[in-house]
Amino acid sequence: MPVMMAEKALSLIAEGTIEVIVDNEESALNVSGYATQNGMYAETKKEGEDWRVKVIKGHTLHVQNPESPSQKGNNEARKSLLLIIGTDSLGKDEELGKRLMKGFFETMKVYKQLPHTMFFLNAGVKLTTVNEEIAGVLKEIEALDVEIYSCGTCLKYYNLESLLKVGYRGTTNHIVEGMQDFDKVVWV
C-alpha cells in the first residue's frame, strides 16, 4: 500500500518532494526502491517507531538499486524459485493438510530442493508464527540460506505481528518483484 500511495501522490506533481511515513522498515525500503527505480531520489530515516521516506521528483536520475540484477554477476541476475505459501494446510481436509504441509517442508529440507525465497501470506503466516512444529522446520530451512518473509498485512490481520518466529515481515512487493526477478514462481 505505501508504494501505491506514494505513486499516486507523485503522479499529482511534476516535480517536488513528498514524504511517506510507514510503520516498518520493509515498507520504507519498498518506497525508496520504487523511487530509485523510477529515476527519483529517496532518503530514508527512522524516527521513533516509524520510518520517514523523503522522495524528490523532478530531475531525472539514473541511479540503480544496488541489488538490481544488472549490477550483479550474470549467475545471480535471476533467482531460481520464489515459493509463495498462501495457506496453513495442503488440500481440503484441514487435519491431514497440516500433516502434509509439515511433510512438504521436511522433504524439501532433506532433499535440499530449496527455493531462493519463501513468502507466506493469508493463513500461511500461521506457519511462521503460531505453528511451533513447522516454524522449527522453517528455521532449519532458513539456516540453509533460504530467505523467508511473512506478509505484514496478513500478520496484522491475524494479530500475529509480535509472534513471528522465523524470517522477516514482508510486503506483496516480494511477489510483484518476484515475477520479474525469479525464473519460476510457485504458489502453494
C-alpha positions as CSV (number, residue, x, y, z in Angstrom):
1,M,0.0,0.0,0.0
2,P,2.7,2.6,0.8
3,V,4.2,2.2,-2.6
4,M,0.8,2.7,-4.3
5,M,0.1,5.7,-2.2
6,A,3.5,7.2,-3.0
7,E,2.9,6.5,-6.7
8,K,-0.4,8.3,-6.6
9,A,1.0,11.3,-4.7
10,L,3.9,11.6,-7.1
11,S,1.6,11.4,-10.1
12,L,-0.1,14.6,-8.9
13,I,3.1,16.6,-9.1
14,A,5.5,17.4,-12.0
15,E,8.4,18.0,-9.6
16,G,8.8,18.4,-5.9
17,T,9.1,16.4,-2.7
18,I,6.7,14.1,-0.9
19,E,7.3,12.4,2.5
20,V,5.9,9.0,3.3
21,I,5.7,7.7,6.9
22,V,5.5,4.0,7.4
23,D,5.5,1.7,10.4
24,N,8.1,-0.8,9.3
25,E,11.4,-0.9,7.6
26,E,10.4,-3.2,4.8
27,S,7.7,-0.7,3.6
28,A,10.3,2.1,3.8
29,L,12.7,0.1,1.6
30,N,9.9,-0.6,-0.9
31,V,9.0,3.1,-1.2
32,S,12.7,4.0,-1.5
33,G,13.3,1.3,-4.1
34,Y,10.2,2.4,-6.1
35,A,11.5,5.9,-6.2
36,T,15.0,4.9,-7.2
37,Q,13.8,2.6,-10.0
38,N,11.7,5.4,-11.4
39,G,14.6,7.9,-11.5
40,M,13.8,9.8,-8.3
41,Y,15.9,10.4,-5.2
42,A,14.9,8.9,-1.9
43,E,16.2,9.3,1.7
44,T,15.0,7.0,4.5
45,K,15.3,7.9,8.1
46,K,14.0,6.1,11.3
47,E,12.1,8.3,13.7
48,G,11.0,6.6,16.9
49,E,8.8,3.7,15.9
50,D,8.3,4.9,12.3
51,W,10.3,5.4,9.1
52,R,10.2,8.6,7.1
53,V,10.9,8.4,3.4
54,K,11.5,11.6,1.5
55,V,11.1,11.3,-2.3
56,I,12.3,14.0,-4.6
57,K,10.8,14.1,-8.1
58,G,11.9,16.4,-10.8
59,H,15.4,16.0,-12.2
60,T,15.9,12.6,-13.9
61,L,18.3,10.5,-12.0
62,H,19.7,7.3,-13.5
63,V,20.5,5.5,-10.2
64,Q,20.2,1.8,-9.9
65,N,19.3,-0.1,-6.8
66,P,22.5,-1.7,-5.5
67,E,20.7,-5.0,-5.6
68,S,19.3,-4.7,-9.1
69,P,20.1,-7.6,-11.4
70,S,22.2,-5.5,-13.8
71,Q,24.7,-4.8,-11.1
72,K,25.0,-8.5,-10.0
73,G,27.1,-11.1,-11.7
74,N,25.4,-13.0,-14.5
75,N,25.0,-16.0,-12.3
76,E,22.8,-14.0,-9.9
77,A,20.9,-11.9,-12.4
78,R,17.8,-14.1,-11.9
79,K,17.0,-16.2,-9.0
80,S,15.7,-19.7,-9.5
81,L,12.5,-20.1,-7.4
82,L,10.1,-18.0,-5.3
83,L,7.8,-20.2,-3.3
84,I,4.6,-18.5,-2.1
85,I,2.6,-20.2,0.6
86,G,-1.0,-18.9,1.0
87,T,-2.4,-21.4,3.4
88,D,-1.5,-23.3,6.5
89,S,-2.6,-26.7,5.2
90,L,-2.4,-28.6,1.9
91,G,-5.7,-29.7,0.5
92,K,-9.2,-29.5,1.8
93,D,-9.0,-31.8,4.8
94,E,-7.5,-29.5,7.4
95,E,-6.1,-32.1,9.8
96,L,-4.5,-34.1,7.0
97,G,-3.5,-30.9,5.2
98,K,-1.4,-29.7,8.2
99,R,0.5,-33.0,8.3
100,L,1.1,-32.8,4.5
101,M,2.4,-29.2,4.9
102,K,4.9,-30.3,7.5
103,G,5.9,-33.3,5.4
104,F,6.3,-31.0,2.4
105,F,8.7,-28.7,4.2
106,E,10.7,-31.6,5.8
107,T,11.0,-33.3,2.4
108,M,12.2,-30.1,0.8
109,K,14.8,-29.7,3.5
110,V,16.0,-33.3,3.3
111,Y,16.3,-33.4,-0.4
112,K,17.8,-29.9,-0.4
113,Q,15.3,-28.9,-3.1
114,L,15.1,-25.3,-1.7
115,P,13.7,-22.1,-3.2
116,H,15.7,-18.9,-3.0
117,T,12.8,-17.2,-1.2
118,M,9.6,-18.2,0.6
119,F,6.8,-15.8,1.1
120,F,3.9,-16.6,3.4
121,L,0.6,-14.8,3.1
122,N,-3.0,-15.2,4.2
123,A,-3.4,-18.1,6.6
124,G,0.1,-19.2,5.6
125,V,1.5,-16.7,8.1
126,K,0.4,-19.0,10.9
127,L,3.2,-21.4,9.9
128,T,5.8,-18.7,10.7
129,T,4.2,-17.7,13.9
130,V,1.9,-19.9,16.0
131,N,2.6,-23.3,14.5
132,E,5.7,-24.2,16.6
133,E,6.4,-27.5,14.9
134,I,6.5,-26.1,11.4
135,A,8.3,-22.9,12.5
136,G,11.1,-25.1,13.7
137,V,11.4,-26.8,10.3
138,L,11.3,-23.4,8.6
139,K,14.1,-22.2,10.9
140,E,16.2,-25.1,9.6
141,I,15.3,-24.3,6.0
142,E,16.2,-20.6,6.7
143,A,19.6,-21.7,8.0
144,L,20.2,-23.3,4.6
145,D,20.3,-19.7,3.1
146,V,16.6,-19.5,2.1
147,E,15.1,-16.1,2.6
148,I,11.7,-16.2,4.4
149,Y,9.1,-13.4,4.6
150,S,5.6,-13.2,6.0
151,C,3.1,-10.7,4.7
152,G,2.9,-7.8,7.1
153,T,-0.7,-7.0,6.3
154,C,-1.6,-10.7,7.0
155,L,0.3,-10.7,10.3
156,K,-1.6,-7.6,11.3
157,Y,-4.9,-9.0,10.2
158,Y,-4.5,-12.2,12.3
159,N,-2.9,-10.2,15.2
160,L,0.3,-12.2,14.9
161,E,2.9,-9.4,14.3
162,S,4.6,-9.9,17.7
163,L,4.7,-13.7,17.2
164,L,6.9,-14.0,14.1
165,K,9.3,-16.9,14.9
166,V,11.1,-17.2,11.6
167,G,12.0,-14.9,8.8
168,Y,11.1,-11.3,8.4
169,R,8.0,-9.2,7.8
170,G,7.5,-8.6,4.1
171,T,5.1,-7.0,1.6
172,T,3.4,-8.0,-1.5
173,N,6.2,-6.2,-3.4
174,H,8.1,-9.5,-2.9
175,I,5.5,-11.2,-5.1
176,V,5.3,-8.4,-7.7
177,E,9.1,-8.1,-7.9
178,G,9.4,-11.9,-7.9
179,M,7.5,-12.2,-11.2
180,Q,10.4,-10.2,-12.7
181,D,13.4,-11.4,-10.6
182,F,12.8,-15.2,-10.4
183,D,12.9,-17.9,-13.1
184,K,9.9,-19.6,-11.5
185,V,7.2,-18.6,-9.0
186,V,5.2,-21.4,-7.4
187,W,2.1,-20.9,-5.3
188,V,1.1,-23.5,-2.6
